[in-house]
Each structure stands twice: as structure tokens, then as C-alpha cells.
Amino acid sequence: MPTHDDLRALFINCTLKRSPEPSNTQGLIDLSAHIMEKQGVRVDHIRAVDHDIATGVWPDMTEHGWPSDE
């Protein structure tokens, strides 16, 4: 049976609810991540609302007028 231990997955949760408030989106991510992890995929999660992410198309939006950009 093939393994996928050479793969990584990143889930970006775009819920409007900050951690640790329960999120339906997180529930769906948890189900999908569990399936992947059982196959050896390394899974990471980010809840966007918990980070200071500036909108824009450049890697560092502080160079384009934003005060900060994680």
C-alpha cells in the first residue's frame, strides 16, 4: 500500500471566529486532516483571523503602506 509521508498539506481556516471559539469550518478541516494524516501526510493549520495579515499581492505589504504583516 502506498504511503504519502513525503507530502504536506496546509489548511487555512478563514472563519471569522477567533481561537479558541468553536468553528464549523475547523470541524470540517479536522475531518479532512485526519484522513490525510492516516495516510502519512503532514498537516498544518492556520486560522487567518488570529494573525495580522495585510491584504495585497506582495510578500511584505509593509513596503506598500501597511503598518504590519505577518
Order of alpha helices (4+ residues) and beta strands (2+ residues): beta-alpha-beta
